[in-house]
Every structure is written in structure tokens, then in C-alpha cells.
Amino acid sequence: RDNMSVAPEEQVHRGYYYAIVDEVDSVLIDEARTPLIISGMVESQISQKFNDLRPSVDALIRKQMQLVNRLLAEAEVEIKNADTEYTAGEKILKARRGMPKHPKLMKLYQEAGIKKLEQGIENDYLRDKKMPELDEQLYFIIEEKQNVVDLTELGRETLSPGKPETFVIPDLGEALHDIDSDESLSGPEKLKRKEELYTLHGERSDVIHHINQLLKAYSLFEKDVDYVVQDGKVLIVDEFTGRILPGRRYSDGLHQALEAKEKVAIEA
């Protein structure tokens, strides 16, 4: 057999012209935390939006970090006392929902019983449907397994003080019906109202989308672990092999958010 040959002249098979890669969809999609695609060109307007929103999101991340630091510092003291152990567990749970990759939290988990205590408290909150009470004290919630980051009311108020409407996307169906039903409006006026509605819907949707992608970039993706920055470019690191994947980009604006986070040129 050719694989047992020690010299080329002992081989009998011709060279190969192509290769079959089995289960490639599983590698690129099913097992990928964020599915990968070859992205198209990014509009300069989108690039500017990420750069405009980055300082606000960066400040929000710092506020969450300070909050989680305080929670974990208090929990480290309270966990040593049986009377305050449950309270300490609540703070650890809150810290995990706010920053699951926090170094102090990872260190706490190494202590016996901490993880079990937190899981028990989490079950209590889920059973009693009290998790929103815990979450409302954070600026945003991270669901690491689902790859989701959600702003809380506190986070929305911090990003847009006194302007809660910034994060309210109008219901197009209901709003269009109201415009069509308004007999006081002429045909041209209705058309103008509809155009304004579509513009407002698009603008608010874009802002929310860009903020969510920036929050993911800051909270779920770690530099030199999930990606590296080389020659002013953000390059993905394969989570299974640890190899750099040049030419690959995250989809749906996430790669641009990472570029904004690292303050490099936002590309396609």
C-alpha cells in the first residue's frame, strides 16, 4: 500500500486531483459559536456608527466592571460567614450574569462549594421568577451559552439619559394603520408620515443593533483568545485548533464591532 511505501517508485496510485471534506457545514456552522461567512464591503456610514457609539459602550463596560468588582469583593468577605453565605451567593450569581469571564469570578469558582451554592440560588430565582429583580441592578446581562447580551433599563438610561424612546422601535403595522385611518391627513401627508415612520424605524433599529454588537465584542470576545490583532487587522482564532484564520470574518457587523473596539480601521 502507498502509505507503507518508503520510496516514490514503490507507490502505485496516481496523484490526487481533488479532496472531499465531510461535515464541513458542522465545522463552519453547527459547532461555531458565531457562524462565519465571507463578508461584503462595509458602508462608510456603518463604520462611522460603530466609531460614534464605541465611547459610550466603552464607558458602560467600565461601569459594569466596577460594579462586578465591588460585588465580588463583598462576596469574598461574606462567603466566610454562614449567616451571610446566601447573600454572598446572590452577589456571585449577579456577577456571573454581568461578567461571566471576570478573572476574580473564575478564581472564586475554584473554591469548593462556590459553584454549587451559586447554582442553588439560581434555581431559587428561576423557580420564584425573581431573576428580573437581580438583573435590574446590572447595566446589561450576558447569556454566554446563547451568545446574547441584553441591555437592562439601567443600561439604557446610562447610554441615553432622559431619552428612553431611543430604544423603542415603532410597530410598523400598527403605526401604518393609524396613518391610513387618519381622515384628517391628505394623500401626500400620509405618504410623508409613512416615509418618516420608516426612517425612524430604521434609525432606531440600527442604533440598537450596533450597540448590541459592540457589547458582544467587549463582553464575549477576548483579545489573544478569540481573536488577535496583527498589522492593524482583527484576525479570528479557531476555537478548536488555535490557528489564525486569515480572510475569515464574523457576520452581522460583529467583526466591525471588534475592529471598533480595538480602534483599528473598520473594513469589509
C-alpha positions as CSV (number, residue, x, y, z in Angstrom):
1,R,0.0,0.0,0.0
2,D,1.2,3.5,-0.8
3,N,1.1,4.7,2.8
4,M,3.6,2.0,3.7
5,S,5.9,2.8,0.8
6,V,9.4,4.1,1.7
7,A,10.2,5.4,-1.8
8,P,8.2,7.2,-4.5
9,E,8.9,4.4,-7.0
10,E,7.1,1.9,-4.8
11,Q,3.8,3.8,-5.0
12,V,1.2,2.6,-7.4
13,H,-1.6,5.2,-7.1
14,R,-1.6,8.4,-9.2
15,G,-1.7,11.8,-7.6
16,Y,-5.0,13.3,-6.3
17,Y,-7.0,15.9,-8.2
18,Y,-9.5,16.9,-5.6
19,A,-10.4,16.2,-1.9
20,I,-13.8,15.6,-0.2
21,V,-14.3,17.4,3.1
22,D,-17.0,15.7,5.1
23,E,-19.3,17.5,7.6
24,V,-17.8,20.9,6.6
25,D,-21.2,22.5,7.5
26,S,-20.8,21.2,11.0
27,V,-17.4,22.7,11.4
28,L,-18.3,26.2,10.0
29,I,-21.9,26.5,11.3
30,D,-23.1,23.9,13.8
31,E,-20.1,23.9,16.0
32,A,-19.2,27.5,15.5
33,R,-20.2,29.8,18.4
34,T,-20.7,32.6,15.8
35,P,-21.2,31.3,12.2
36,L,-18.6,32.5,9.8
37,I,-19.1,34.0,6.3
38,I,-17.2,35.9,3.7
39,S,-18.4,39.4,4.3
40,G,-19.0,42.1,1.6
41,M,-17.9,45.6,1.7
42,V,-18.9,47.7,4.7
43,E,-20.5,51.1,4.1
44,S,-18.6,54.1,5.5
45,Q,-21.8,55.1,7.3
46,I,-21.9,51.8,9.2
47,S,-18.2,52.3,10.0
48,Q,-18.9,55.7,11.4
49,K,-21.8,54.5,13.6
50,F,-19.6,52.0,15.3
51,N,-16.9,54.6,16.0
52,D,-19.6,57.1,17.2
53,L,-21.1,54.6,19.6
54,R,-17.9,53.0,20.9
55,P,-17.0,55.6,23.6
56,S,-20.5,55.3,25.2
57,V,-20.4,51.5,25.1
58,D,-16.8,51.5,26.4
59,A,-17.9,53.7,29.4
60,L,-20.8,51.3,30.1
61,I,-18.4,48.3,30.1
62,R,-16.2,50.1,32.7
63,K,-19.3,50.8,34.9
64,Q,-20.3,47.2,34.7
65,M,-16.7,46.2,35.6
66,Q,-16.6,48.4,38.6
67,L,-20.0,47.1,39.8
68,V,-18.9,43.4,39.4
69,N,-15.6,44.2,41.1
70,R,-17.5,45.5,44.1
71,L,-19.9,42.6,44.2
72,L,-17.1,40.0,44.1
73,A,-15.1,41.9,46.8
74,E,-18.1,41.9,49.1
75,A,-18.9,38.2,48.3
76,E,-15.3,37.1,49.2
77,V,-15.8,38.5,52.7
78,E,-19.4,37.4,53.2
79,I,-18.9,33.8,52.0
80,K,-16.8,33.1,55.1
81,N,-19.8,33.7,57.4
82,A,-22.6,31.2,57.4
83,D,-25.1,34.0,58.2
84,T,-24.2,35.9,55.0
85,E,-23.4,32.9,52.8
86,Y,-26.6,33.1,50.8
87,T,-26.2,36.9,50.2
88,A,-22.7,36.2,49.0
89,G,-24.0,33.6,46.6
90,E,-26.6,36.1,45.2
91,K,-23.7,38.6,44.5
92,I,-21.7,35.9,42.8
93,L,-24.7,35.0,40.6
94,K,-25.2,38.6,39.8
95,A,-21.5,39.0,38.9
96,R,-21.7,35.9,36.7
97,R,-24.7,37.3,34.8
98,G,-22.9,40.6,34.4
99,M,-19.4,39.4,33.5
100,P,-19.1,35.6,33.3
101,K,-15.4,35.7,32.3
102,H,-14.3,38.0,35.1
103,P,-10.9,36.8,36.5
104,K,-11.9,37.1,40.1
105,L,-15.1,35.1,39.4
106,M,-13.0,32.3,37.8
107,K,-10.8,32.3,40.9
108,L,-13.8,32.1,43.2
109,Y,-15.2,29.1,41.3
110,Q,-12.0,27.1,42.2
111,E,-13.1,27.1,45.8
112,A,-15.1,24.1,47.0
113,G,-18.8,24.6,47.1
114,I,-19.0,28.0,45.4
115,K,-20.3,26.8,42.1
116,K,-22.9,24.6,43.9
117,L,-24.1,27.5,46.1
118,E,-24.5,29.7,43.0
119,Q,-26.4,27.1,41.1
120,G,-28.8,26.5,44.0
121,I,-29.5,30.2,44.3
122,E,-30.0,30.5,40.5
123,N,-32.6,27.7,40.7
124,D,-34.4,29.5,43.5
125,Y,-34.6,32.7,41.5
126,L,-35.8,30.9,38.4
127,R,-38.4,28.9,40.4
128,D,-39.7,32.1,42.0
129,K,-39.5,34.0,38.8
130,K,-37.3,36.7,40.5
131,M,-34.4,36.8,38.1
132,P,-35.5,40.2,36.7
133,E,-35.1,41.6,40.2
134,L,-31.5,40.5,40.2
135,D,-30.8,41.6,36.6
136,E,-32.2,45.2,37.1
137,Q,-29.2,46.1,39.2
138,L,-26.9,45.4,36.3
139,Y,-26.2,47.5,33.2
140,F,-26.6,44.6,30.9
141,I,-27.0,40.8,31.1
142,I,-24.7,38.3,29.4
143,E,-26.1,34.9,28.3
144,E,-22.8,33.3,27.3
145,K,-24.2,30.0,26.1
146,Q,-26.7,31.7,23.9
147,N,-24.2,34.3,22.7
148,V,-26.6,37.1,23.7
149,V,-26.1,40.4,25.5
150,D,-29.2,42.3,26.7
151,L,-29.3,45.9,28.0
152,T,-31.3,46.5,31.2
153,E,-33.3,49.6,32.0
154,L,-30.3,50.9,33.9
155,G,-28.1,50.3,30.9
156,R,-30.5,52.1,28.5
157,E,-30.8,55.1,30.8
158,T,-27.0,55.3,31.1
159,L,-26.5,55.2,27.3
160,S,-29.3,57.6,26.6
161,P,-30.1,59.7,29.7
162,G,-33.7,61.0,29.6
163,K,-34.4,59.6,26.2
164,P,-36.0,56.2,26.7
165,E,-37.6,56.4,23.2
166,T,-34.1,55.8,21.7
167,F,-34.6,52.0,22.4
168,V,-38.3,51.8,21.4
169,I,-38.8,50.5,17.8
170,P,-42.2,51.6,16.5
171,D,-44.6,48.9,15.5
172,L,-44.9,49.4,11.7
173,G,-48.1,47.5,11.3
174,E,-50.0,49.5,14.0
175,A,-48.4,52.8,13.0
176,L,-49.2,52.4,9.3
177,H,-52.8,51.5,10.2
178,D,-53.1,54.6,12.3
179,I,-51.8,56.8,9.5
180,D,-54.2,55.2,6.9
181,S,-57.1,55.6,9.3
182,D,-56.5,59.3,10.0
183,E,-59.0,61.1,7.8
184,S,-57.6,64.5,8.6
185,L,-54.5,63.7,6.6
186,S,-54.3,64.2,2.8
187,G,-52.7,61.6,0.5
188,P,-49.4,63.4,0.3
189,E,-49.4,64.0,4.1
190,K,-49.9,60.3,4.7
191,L,-47.1,59.4,2.3
192,K,-44.8,61.8,4.2
193,R,-45.8,60.4,7.5
194,K,-45.0,56.9,6.3
195,E,-41.6,57.9,5.0
196,E,-40.8,59.5,8.4
197,L,-42.0,56.3,10.1
198,Y,-39.8,54.0,8.0
199,T,-36.8,56.4,8.6
200,L,-37.4,56.4,12.4
201,H,-37.8,52.6,12.4
202,G,-34.5,52.1,10.5
203,E,-32.5,54.6,12.6
204,R,-33.6,53.1,15.9
205,S,-33.1,49.5,14.7
206,D,-29.6,50.4,13.5
207,V,-28.6,52.0,16.9
208,I,-29.8,49.0,18.9
209,H,-28.1,46.6,16.5
210,H,-24.8,48.5,16.7
211,I,-24.9,48.8,20.5
212,N,-25.7,45.0,20.8
213,Q,-22.8,44.1,18.5
214,L,-20.4,46.3,20.4
215,L,-21.5,44.8,23.7
216,K,-20.9,41.4,22.4
217,A,-17.4,42.4,21.1
218,Y,-16.5,43.7,24.5
219,S,-18.1,41.1,26.7
220,L,-17.9,37.8,24.8
221,F,-14.7,38.0,22.7
222,E,-11.3,38.2,24.4
223,K,-8.3,39.5,22.6
224,D,-5.5,36.9,22.1
225,V,-8.0,34.2,22.8
226,D,-10.9,34.5,20.4
227,Y,-9.0,36.8,18.0
228,V,-5.7,38.6,17.6
229,V,-4.7,42.0,16.2
230,Q,-1.9,41.9,13.6
231,D,-0.8,44.7,11.3
232,G,-3.9,46.7,12.2
233,K,-6.3,43.9,11.4
234,V,-8.6,41.7,13.6
235,L,-8.0,38.1,12.8
236,I,-10.2,35.2,14.1
237,V,-8.6,32.4,16.1
238,D,-10.1,29.0,15.5
239,E,-11.6,27.8,18.9
240,F,-10.8,24.2,18.2
241,T,-7.3,24.3,16.7
242,G,-6.0,27.7,18.0
243,R,-4.9,28.6,14.4
244,I,-5.4,32.1,13.0
245,L,-8.0,32.2,10.2
246,P,-6.9,34.9,7.7
247,G,-9.6,36.1,5.4
248,R,-12.5,34.9,7.7
249,R,-14.8,37.5,9.3
250,Y,-17.7,37.3,11.7
251,S,-21.0,38.2,10.3
252,D,-23.8,40.7,11.0
253,G,-21.5,43.5,11.9
254,L,-19.7,41.7,14.8
255,H,-16.3,41.8,13.1
256,Q,-16.7,45.6,12.5
257,A,-17.6,45.9,16.2
258,L,-14.4,44.1,17.2
259,E,-12.4,46.5,14.9
260,A,-14.1,49.5,16.5
261,K,-13.3,48.0,20.0
262,E,-9.6,47.6,19.0
263,K,-9.5,51.1,17.3
264,V,-8.3,49.7,14.0
265,A,-9.6,50.5,10.5
266,I,-13.1,49.1,10.0
267,E,-13.1,47.1,6.9
268,A,-15.3,44.8,4.8
